[in-house]
Amino acid sequence: MTREVFVSGVGMIPFAKPGNHEPYPLMAATAARKALADAGIGYDKVQQAYVGYVYGDSTAGQRALYEVGMTGIPVVNVNNNCSTGSTALFLARQAIASGAAECVLALGFEHMNPGALGAVFSDRPSPFEHFDSVTDELVGNSQIPLALRYFGGAGKAHMDQYGTKLSTFAKIRAKASRHAANNPVALFRKEVTEEEVLAAPVMWEGVMTRLMACPPTCGAAAAILCSAEFAARHGLDRRVRIKAQAMTTDTAKTFEARDMREVVGFSMARTAAQQVYNEAGISPSDVDVVELHDCFAHNELITYEALGLCGIGEAERFVCDGDNTYGGKFVTNPSGGLLSKGHPLGATGLAQCTELVEQLRGQADKRQVTDARLALQHNLGLGGACVVTLYERL
């Protein structure tokens, strides 16, 4: 694939708690219209659309886009767990880079229910059977919801091996709240301290408090991707291009390593990141700003190491030295991340895209990372898939 791909329009709506939002077709249509308006084109110019969601019936993507227009274009519905939005982005980029299309819409939305995630179809094998059996073996604690056991177990593995303290995860959550305080579309904008995070209700004694987990969230986000030729022909913004991108899935190591960090995608993320760095011809130290998948504070910490932002086993020092925020080596999750911005599964990857494009354009207001030129996005879904994308300001 040789054609350059530009992100010429982005848009998202403020994320909301379940029950405090519009129906999904209206949320999605609003985000799509915002991206179109940001690009300065009408829906009639879009040649394909990839629409991501996890909790919804088949062809909900068409239902959402029919609110924007009924132009007869291909609409592909995408479901890849928490990496759904970035998978839609991945497919949209492939369509343009391969020459199949010149202007593509990537859209993600989610209408979630309150409470912990659970299976929808209980009358057939779960895609998480193998994940659950390994987690039962390594973690136990069957009374704790599975998502907490997955990611809490990964954090505990880091604690057991490197002596990482619970307060380090609290520092990550407090940092997220400070960033989100400057983000008008974040769900939680109230700052919390490390001490308040530690004093929150205990979800797993010695491993996790409630504030270390992201909340169920509803919302939508979108991006308009196009070729250089299309952008020039229609006068679209060409300040931000996708410089490199990779998508990975699980290997046998996920289960055979008998390590909860592998169960939640450490090697998936590490491999995808390395592929991106190699394709772009850069090292992690060249990156200015990062949006990564902090569904739990624990996953943010192990992802620092997976992405090469610090060495293996060095994540606690990385956090304590302030190298994950403004004034440090990397600004991670300036949006507030999933912990504070919220995590509507299908929309998350495209919300990350929106934040990073605005950062590279210099449009992030009080969240702005000074002179940001390279931005890295990491979006992970168990089951599993990981998409890492590198954006460049031209």
C-alpha positions as CSV (number, residue, x, y, z in Angstrom):
1,M,0.0,0.0,0.0
2,T,1.7,3.2,-1.2
3,R,-1.0,5.9,-1.2
4,E,-0.8,8.5,1.6
5,V,-3.8,8.7,3.8
6,F,-4.8,11.9,5.5
7,V,-7.3,12.6,8.4
8,S,-9.1,15.6,7.1
9,G,-12.0,15.7,9.5
10,V,-12.8,14.5,13.0
11,G,-15.7,14.8,15.3
12,M,-17.2,13.4,18.5
13,I,-19.9,14.2,21.0
14,P,-19.5,14.5,24.8
15,F,-19.6,11.1,26.4
16,A,-22.3,10.3,28.9
17,K,-23.4,7.8,31.5
18,P,-25.8,5.1,30.4
19,G,-29.4,6.5,30.3
20,N,-28.2,10.1,30.0
21,H,-27.9,10.2,26.2
22,E,-29.7,10.2,22.9
23,P,-30.6,7.0,21.0
24,Y,-27.6,5.5,19.2
25,P,-28.6,6.6,15.7
26,L,-28.7,10.3,16.8
27,M,-25.4,10.1,18.7
28,A,-23.7,8.5,15.7
29,A,-25.2,10.8,13.1
30,T,-24.2,13.8,15.2
31,A,-20.6,12.6,15.4
32,A,-20.5,11.8,11.6
33,R,-21.9,15.3,10.8
34,K,-19.3,16.9,13.0
35,A,-16.5,15.1,11.1
36,L,-18.0,16.0,7.8
37,A,-18.3,19.6,8.8
38,D,-14.7,19.6,10.1
39,A,-13.5,18.3,6.7
40,G,-15.7,20.7,4.9
41,I,-17.5,18.2,2.7
42,G,-21.0,16.7,2.3
43,Y,-21.9,13.1,2.9
44,D,-22.3,12.7,-0.9
45,K,-18.5,12.8,-1.2
46,V,-18.0,9.8,1.0
47,Q,-17.4,6.6,-1.0
48,Q,-17.4,4.0,1.8
49,A,-18.1,3.8,5.5
50,Y,-16.9,1.5,8.2
51,V,-19.1,1.7,11.3
52,G,-18.1,0.1,14.7
53,Y,-20.2,-0.9,17.7
54,V,-20.2,-3.8,20.1
55,Y,-23.6,-3.8,21.7
56,G,-26.1,-3.6,18.9
57,D,-28.0,-5.6,16.3
58,S,-26.7,-6.3,12.8
59,T,-26.8,-3.3,10.4
60,A,-27.0,-0.8,13.2
61,G,-24.3,1.0,11.2
62,Q,-26.7,1.5,8.3
63,R,-29.5,2.6,10.8
64,A,-27.1,5.3,12.1
65,L,-25.8,6.5,8.8
66,Y,-29.3,6.7,7.2
67,E,-29.8,9.6,9.5
68,V,-27.0,11.4,7.6
69,G,-27.9,10.3,4.1
70,M,-29.0,7.3,2.0
71,T,-26.5,7.4,-0.9
72,G,-26.1,3.7,-1.6
73,I,-22.4,3.5,-0.6
74,P,-20.9,0.3,1.0
75,V,-21.5,0.4,4.8
76,V,-19.5,-2.2,6.7
77,N,-20.4,-3.0,10.3
78,V,-17.4,-3.7,12.5
79,N,-17.2,-5.5,15.9
80,N,-13.8,-6.1,17.5
81,N,-14.5,-5.6,21.2
82,C,-12.9,-2.5,22.7
83,S,-10.7,-2.0,19.6
84,T,-13.7,-1.7,17.4
85,G,-13.4,2.0,16.6
86,S,-9.7,1.7,15.6
87,T,-10.5,-1.4,13.6
88,A,-12.9,0.7,11.6
89,L,-10.2,3.3,11.2
90,F,-7.7,0.5,10.1
91,L,-10.1,-0.7,7.4
92,A,-10.9,2.8,6.2
93,R,-7.2,3.5,5.9
94,Q,-6.6,0.2,4.0
95,A,-9.4,1.1,1.5
96,I,-7.7,4.4,0.6
97,A,-4.1,3.2,0.7
98,S,-5.0,0.3,-1.6
99,G,-6.8,2.6,-4.1
100,A,-10.2,1.1,-3.5
101,A,-11.6,4.5,-2.4
102,E,-10.5,8.1,-2.1
103,C,-12.8,9.3,0.8
104,V,-14.0,7.1,3.6
105,L,-15.9,7.6,6.8
106,A,-14.9,5.7,10.0
107,L,-17.6,5.9,12.6
108,G,-17.9,4.4,16.1
109,F,-20.7,4.5,18.6
110,E,-21.9,2.7,21.7
111,H,-25.1,2.5,23.8
112,M,-24.0,0.7,27.0
113,N,-25.9,-0.5,30.0
114,P,-24.8,0.3,33.6
115,G,-22.6,-2.1,35.5
116,A,-19.9,-4.7,34.6
117,L,-19.6,-6.1,31.1
118,G,-21.3,-9.5,30.5
119,A,-22.1,-12.0,27.8
120,V,-25.1,-11.3,25.6
121,F,-25.4,-14.7,24.1
122,S,-25.3,-17.3,26.8
123,D,-26.6,-20.3,24.7
124,R,-23.3,-20.8,22.8
125,P,-19.5,-20.9,23.3
126,S,-18.0,-17.7,24.6
127,P,-15.1,-16.1,22.6
128,F,-13.5,-15.7,26.1
129,E,-13.6,-19.4,27.1
130,H,-9.8,-19.8,26.9
131,F,-9.2,-16.4,28.5
132,D,-11.5,-17.3,31.3
133,S,-9.9,-20.7,32.0
134,V,-6.4,-19.3,32.1
135,T,-7.6,-16.5,34.3
136,D,-9.3,-18.9,36.7
137,E,-6.0,-20.8,36.9
138,L,-3.8,-17.8,37.5
139,V,-6.1,-15.5,39.4
140,G,-9.1,-17.3,40.9
141,N,-11.4,-14.8,42.8
142,S,-14.4,-15.9,40.8
143,Q,-16.6,-13.6,42.7
144,I,-14.9,-10.6,41.0
145,P,-16.2,-9.6,37.6
146,L,-14.1,-11.0,34.8
147,A,-12.8,-7.7,33.3
148,L,-11.5,-6.7,36.8
149,R,-9.8,-10.1,37.1
150,Y,-8.2,-9.8,33.6
151,F,-6.7,-6.4,34.1
152,G,-6.4,-6.4,37.9
153,G,-4.6,-9.7,37.4
154,A,-2.2,-8.2,34.9
155,G,-1.5,-5.3,37.3
156,K,-1.0,-7.8,40.2
157,A,1.5,-9.7,38.1
158,H,3.5,-6.5,37.7
159,M,3.2,-5.9,41.4
160,D,4.4,-9.4,42.3
161,Q,7.4,-9.3,39.9
162,Y,8.6,-5.7,40.3
163,G,7.2,-4.6,43.6
164,T,4.9,-2.0,42.0
165,K,2.8,-0.3,44.6
166,L,-1.0,0.3,44.6
167,S,-0.3,4.0,45.0
168,T,1.3,4.0,41.5
169,F,-1.9,3.0,39.9
170,A,-3.6,5.7,42.0
171,K,-1.1,8.2,40.6
172,I,-2.1,7.2,37.0
173,R,-5.8,7.7,37.8
174,A,-5.1,11.1,39.4
175,K,-3.1,12.2,36.3
176,A,-6.1,11.2,34.1
177,S,-8.4,13.4,36.1
178,R,-6.0,16.4,35.8
179,H,-6.0,16.0,32.1
180,A,-9.7,15.5,31.8
181,A,-10.4,18.7,33.7
182,N,-9.4,20.5,30.5
183,N,-11.5,18.4,28.2
184,P,-15.0,19.6,27.6
185,V,-16.2,16.3,26.1
186,A,-14.9,14.1,29.0
187,L,-17.4,12.3,31.2
188,F,-15.6,13.0,34.5
189,R,-14.0,16.4,34.7
190,K,-13.5,16.5,38.5
191,E,-9.9,16.3,39.6
192,V,-9.2,13.6,42.1
193,T,-6.0,13.1,44.2
194,E,-3.9,10.0,44.6
195,E,-5.3,9.8,48.2
196,E,-8.9,10.0,47.0
197,V,-8.3,7.2,44.5
198,L,-6.8,5.0,47.2
199,A,-9.8,5.8,49.5
200,A,-12.4,4.8,46.9
201,P,-14.4,1.6,47.4
202,V,-12.3,-1.5,47.1
203,M,-12.9,-3.7,44.1
204,W,-10.0,-6.2,44.9
205,E,-8.2,-5.9,48.1
206,G,-4.7,-4.7,47.6
207,V,-5.1,-4.6,43.8
208,M,-7.8,-2.2,42.7
209,T,-10.2,0.5,43.9
210,R,-13.3,1.6,41.9
211,L,-11.7,4.8,40.6
212,M,-8.9,2.7,38.9
213,A,-11.5,1.3,36.5
214,C,-13.1,3.1,33.5
215,P,-16.9,3.6,33.7
216,P,-19.5,2.2,31.2
217,T,-20.1,5.1,28.8
218,C,-22.2,6.0,25.8
219,G,-21.2,8.2,22.9
220,A,-19.9,8.4,19.3
221,A,-16.9,9.7,17.3
222,A,-15.9,9.8,13.7
223,A,-13.1,10.6,11.2
224,I,-13.0,11.4,7.5
225,L,-10.0,9.8,5.8
226,C,-8.9,10.7,2.2
227,S,-6.2,10.4,-0.3
228,A,-3.8,13.3,-1.1
229,E,-5.4,13.6,-4.6
230,F,-8.9,13.8,-3.2
231,A,-7.8,16.4,-0.6
232,A,-6.1,18.5,-3.2
233,R,-9.1,18.3,-5.5
234,H,-11.6,19.4,-2.9
235,G,-9.4,21.7,-0.8
236,L,-9.4,19.5,2.3
237,D,-7.0,19.7,5.3
238,R,-3.7,17.9,4.7
239,R,-2.0,18.8,8.0
240,V,-2.3,15.3,9.5
241,R,-1.5,12.0,7.9
242,I,-1.4,8.4,9.1
243,K,2.3,7.7,8.9
244,A,2.1,4.1,10.0
245,Q,-0.4,1.6,11.3
246,A,-0.5,-2.0,12.4
247,M,-3.1,-4.4,13.7
248,T,-2.3,-7.6,15.6
249,T,-4.2,-10.5,17.2
250,D,-3.2,-13.1,19.8
251,T,-0.6,-15.7,19.3
252,A,-0.1,-18.9,21.3
253,K,1.9,-17.0,23.9
254,T,-1.3,-15.3,25.1
255,F,-2.2,-18.5,26.9
256,E,1.0,-20.5,27.0
257,A,3.0,-17.9,28.9
258,R,0.8,-18.3,32.0
259,D,1.1,-14.6,32.6
260,M,-2.0,-12.3,33.0
261,R,-0.1,-9.5,31.2
262,E,-0.1,-11.7,28.1
263,V,-3.7,-12.6,28.6
264,V,-4.6,-8.9,28.3
265,G,-2.6,-8.3,25.2
266,F,0.9,-7.2,26.2
267,S,2.6,-8.9,23.3
268,M,-0.1,-7.9,20.9
269,A,0.5,-4.3,21.8
270,R,4.3,-4.7,21.8
271,T,4.3,-6.3,18.3
272,A,1.9,-3.8,16.8
273,A,4.0,-0.9,18.2
274,Q,7.2,-2.3,16.9
275,Q,5.7,-2.8,13.4
276,V,4.6,0.9,13.5
277,Y,8.0,2.1,14.6
278,N,9.7,0.1,11.9
279,E,7.4,1.2,9.2
280,A,7.8,4.9,10.2
281,G,11.5,4.6,10.7
282,I,11.4,6.1,14.2
283,S,12.0,5.1,17.8
284,P,9.5,5.5,20.7
285,S,11.5,8.5,22.0
286,D,10.5,10.4,18.8
287,V,6.8,10.4,19.9
288,D,5.4,13.5,21.4
289,V,1.9,12.6,22.6
290,V,0.1,9.2,23.2
291,E,-3.5,8.1,23.6
292,L,-3.4,4.6,25.0
293,H,-6.0,2.1,26.1
294,D,-6.4,2.8,29.9
295,C,-9.5,0.8,30.5
296,F,-7.9,0.2,34.0
297,A,-5.0,2.1,35.5
298,H,-3.2,-1.2,35.5
299,N,-3.4,-1.5,31.7
300,E,-2.0,2.0,31.3
301,L,1.0,1.0,33.4
302,I,1.8,-2.2,31.5
303,T,1.2,-0.5,28.2
304,Y,3.9,2.0,28.9
305,E,6.3,-0.9,28.7
306,A,4.6,-2.6,25.7
307,L,4.8,0.6,23.7
308,G,8.5,1.1,24.6
309,L,7.9,4.4,26.4
310,C,10.0,2.9,29.2
311,G,11.9,-0.3,29.8
312,I,10.4,-3.5,31.0
313,G,9.9,-3.3,34.8
314,E,10.5,0.5,34.7
315,A,6.9,1.6,34.6
316,E,6.6,2.6,38.3
317,R,9.7,4.8,38.1
318,F,8.3,6.3,34.8
319,V,5.1,7.3,36.6
320,C,6.7,8.5,39.8
321,D,9.2,10.7,37.7
322,G,6.2,12.3,36.0
323,D,7.4,11.1,32.5
324,N,3.7,10.3,31.6
325,T,2.4,13.9,31.7
326,Y,3.1,17.5,30.8
327,G,6.8,18.3,31.4
328,G,7.9,14.7,31.2
329,K,9.0,12.5,28.4
330,F,5.6,11.8,26.9
331,V,2.1,13.3,27.5
332,T,-0.1,10.2,27.8
333,N,-3.9,10.5,27.4
334,P,-4.2,14.3,27.4
335,S,-7.9,13.7,26.8
336,G,-8.2,12.1,30.2
337,G,-8.2,8.7,28.6
338,L,-10.8,6.0,29.1
339,L,-10.5,6.4,32.9
340,S,-11.9,10.0,32.8
341,K,-13.1,10.7,29.3
342,G,-15.1,7.4,29.3
343,H,-15.1,4.2,27.2
344,P,-18.0,3.7,24.8
345,L,-16.5,0.6,23.3
346,G,-17.2,1.2,19.6
347,A,-16.3,4.9,19.8
348,T,-13.1,4.8,21.8
349,G,-10.7,4.3,19.0
350,L,-12.1,7.2,17.0
351,A,-12.3,9.4,20.1
352,Q,-8.5,8.8,20.5
353,C,-8.1,9.7,16.8
354,T,-10.0,12.9,17.3
355,E,-7.9,13.9,20.3
356,L,-4.6,13.3,18.5
357,V,-5.6,15.0,15.3
358,E,-6.6,18.1,17.3
359,Q,-3.3,17.9,19.2
360,L,-1.3,17.8,15.9
361,R,-3.4,20.7,14.5
362,G,-2.7,22.8,17.6
363,Q,-6.5,22.8,18.4
364,A,-6.4,21.2,21.9
365,D,-6.7,24.4,23.9
366,K,-5.6,23.9,27.5
367,R,-4.7,20.3,26.8
368,Q,-2.3,21.3,24.0
369,V,1.1,19.5,23.9
370,T,3.6,22.0,22.7
371,D,5.0,21.5,19.2
372,A,3.5,18.0,18.9
373,R,4.6,16.4,15.6
374,L,4.2,12.7,16.1
375,A,1.2,11.2,17.9
376,L,0.8,7.5,18.8
377,Q,-2.6,5.7,19.3
378,H,-3.0,2.4,21.1
379,N,-6.4,0.7,21.2
380,L,-6.9,-2.9,22.4
381,G,-9.7,-5.3,22.6
382,L,-9.6,-8.6,24.4
383,G,-10.5,-11.6,22.3
384,G,-8.4,-10.1,20.7
385,A,-7.1,-7.3,18.6
386,C,-4.8,-4.4,19.0
387,V,-4.4,-1.4,16.6
388,V,-1.5,1.0,16.9
389,T,-1.5,4.1,14.7
390,L,1.1,6.8,14.3
391,Y,-0.1,10.2,13.1
392,E,2.3,12.9,11.7
393,R,1.8,16.7,11.4
394,L,3.1,17.9,8.1
